[in-house]
Amino acid sequence: MAATDTGMTDERLADLRRWNLGLTVLHVGQAIAVLLLASDFAITITSSFPTGPPGTAPPAPEALLDIRIGAAVAVFLALAALDHLVTATVGRRAYEADLRRGINRFRWVEYSFSATLMIVLIASYSGITEITAVIGIAGANVAMILFGWLQERMNPPGRSSTSMLAFWFGCVAGVAPWIAIAVNIFGADTVPGFVYGIFVAQLVFFSSFGLNQWLQYRGVGPWSDYAFGEKAYLVLSLGAKSVLAWQIFGGSLAG
């Protein structure tokens, strides 16, 4: 029989449901606002497929597809809203059963899509728009998220010891996109000031989710209670995701 988290009382689960319902409304409202305010600004994803043997200079990049930034930010917010709606309604029983086992699979599935979309947008602002680089950045970010899922899977309630191996593996995968973005930003001759602001702020907010998990599994203060960490994820979903979304969206207006 799977170990259960005794801190997940019916009262606390009911409180989390209210939070999820509230966040659904707030994220949907923001997604609608972004769509209403969005401009035509788009960033073009390019391709530069080889035309000769290895070592041949690649051809000039060609346009592959355009990403409408306003629409992409709205999708980011809508994905968060969908996650909160499902966990509060049709997926509530599975969600609460997971929480009692010290895991939230819904979170990791949603992050795999939403956080990856956001890191691709951040990378595009730094000039990383070639399709193969975009795929690599997306893959590294998904790996980071899945290591977060594995961290929870490896450390159920009632464990005699805690392994941070999956967490640190996730950090290695997750830092790669940020190194690539930093190389492009700080190696460029000229970069708009707002791009530097986006880079610093987004790195801090992205890291806040990882910090929350680290605090959970190191048992720091109130984070030793899994329910507290889950509430912190919900607070970050509202605060950090909202800032991430509006800062990227604001950049599209400046662009």
Secondary structure, DSSP 4 states (H G I P E B T S, - for coil): -----TT--HHHHHHHHHHHHHHHHHHHHHHHHHHHH--S-EEEEEE----SSTTPPPPPPEEEEEEEHHHHHHHHHHHHHHHHHHHHTTTHHHHHHHHHTT--HHHHHHHHHHHHHHHHHHHHHTT--BHHHHHHHHHHHHHHHHHHHHHHHHS-TT-SS---HHHHHHHHHHHHHHHHHHHHHHHSS---HHHHHHHHHHHHHHHHHHHHHHHHHHT-GGGGSHHHHHHHHHHHHHHHHHHHHHHHHHHHHH-
